[in-house]
Amino acid sequence: MKHDIIRRFAFIETRLLWGGGFTAKELAQEFGIARQNAQGTIQAYQREHPGQMRHDRRLRRQVATESFEAVYIRDDVARFLDYQRAVNHLGYFYEERDWSDLPFQDADMLVRPLYAPGALRVVLEALRQERAVEIGYWSKSRTRSRLISPHHLVFADGRYHFRAYCHDSSRFLDFVLSRVMEAAPSDERRMSSEEDHDWHCQQELTFEINPDLPQAAQEALRLDFLPVNGELLRVPGVRVALQHYVRRRLCRNDWRFGVPRWVEVDTS
């Protein structure tokens, strides 16, 4: 199946699942196609996946049937909300319509670190081309020169990092992008990410709600994060290299009560 058809089918399912249905006109406007072609796309979807949608004469639009099951998108609520956030960010980069038509404001974008654009272009190009790079990195009250081999971009704690091998200290470390002051390409041999064992090793982390929190706060966390009758928050597949970010997020003090929200449980 062609990529553009898959994209149209994904749009159809997004609107059926999260948007209360759609019309051929909306499908045509989204992809810049003739309404006749949009009707053909609807018919093609119905042939491929019969019984997924029906035409509601009262609403004058295609709506999901009770037996609808998504094929081209994830039906997880959290993933859909992440998609909304991604679309909102994309709107700051270049114009793209929102498939759900939901008003959205990302408050985290109101406070953002500053970056050195020229240096970051060099680092990101080195990451893309799998090459080593020399950077000037702000650390311990001064800028130090470091030769690194970056292998992954990471977002954690509200800022961007990259995971890289530091040739000067002979180990893999996290570097905060906003602390890169300058950068220059290097002809030094790049260290492969295959040697980064903490990156490739994954473990499950387990947490419980801190019993020192007020009961109302405990109930709020239980409602937000725990399944019905569940007592433990299990976070599977966490890379060892990223575990401290998960612990820091969950185990930081609640500013209202002065105690951590969660306590890690040793299940070994």
Disulfide bonds with the S-S distance in Angstrom:
none
